[in-house]
Amino acid sequence: MINTNITNFRKNLFSMLEQTIKYNEPINISTKEGNAVIISEDDYNGLMETLYLCLIPNMRERIMEGLKTPIDECVPENEVQW
């Protein structure tokens, strides 16, 4: 995470935003009133998707259970027909 103050952020706005977009590097901007964090759109969309999935009853448990399942047990070989 890049940590900067508002003055430095204003001076380097384009390059800092470009780094956030290209490398998904969040920016923490400190001001007199408090801090703000800027993240890339990709990271934002990922967070929103994660929140959505966590709101579905039992989804978190099903995902955790699925992570423990060996890949060869996930889809029987002859079950998928293209």
Order of alpha helices (4+ residues) and beta strands (2+ residues): beta-alpha-alpha-beta-beta-alpha-alpha
